[in-house]
Amino acid sequence: MRSEARATMQACRADYESLCSNVAPGSGRILACLQSHAGQLTSACARALPRAQALRDSAVTTGATPK
């Protein structure tokens, strides 16, 4: 799971820095910010976000992260 999260971070780093750098990490806030800017994302980040959401959902379900 960590390697997939790392791949998403790499795919979305520029988008995060330009669109969501003022968002505090935690509780899915960065993912939500990126999703709210869906029309402005690079294609690599846009392709990575569905998997990132699935990973977050799985972590919440298993109790690995706060809801």
Backbone hydrogen bonds, N-H to C=O, Kabsch-Sander energy under -0.5 kcal/mol:
donor,donor_aa,acceptor,acceptor_aa,energy
5,A,1,M,-2.3
6,R,2,R,-2.6
7,A,3,S,-2.1
8,T,4,E,-2.1
9,M,5,A,-2.4
10,Q,6,R,-2.3
11,A,7,A,-2.3
12,C,8,T,-2.0
13,R,9,M,-0.9
16,Y,12,C,-3.1
17,E,13,R,-2.6
18,S,14,A,-2.1
19,L,15,D,-2.6
20,C,15,D,-0.6
20,C,16,Y,-2.4
21,S,16,Y,-0.6
23,V,20,C,-2.1
29,R,26,G,-1.9
32,A,28,G,-2.5
33,C,29,R,-2.3
34,L,30,I,-2.7
35,Q,31,L,-2.6
36,S,32,A,-2.0
37,H,33,C,-0.8
37,H,34,L,-1.0
38,A,35,Q,-1.4
40,Q,37,H,-2.7
41,L,37,H,-0.6
41,L,38,A,-0.9
46,A,42,T,-2.6
47,R,43,S,-2.1
48,A,44,A,-1.4
49,L,45,C,-1.8
52,A,48,A,-2.0
53,Q,49,L,-2.6
54,A,50,P,-2.0
55,L,51,R,-2.4
56,R,52,A,-2.3
57,D,53,Q,-2.8
58,S,54,A,-2.3
59,A,55,L,-2.2
60,V,56,R,-2.5
61,T,57,D,-2.4
62,T,58,S,-2.1
63,G,59,A,-0.5
63,G,60,V,-0.9
64,A,59,A,-2.5
65,T,59,A,-1.0
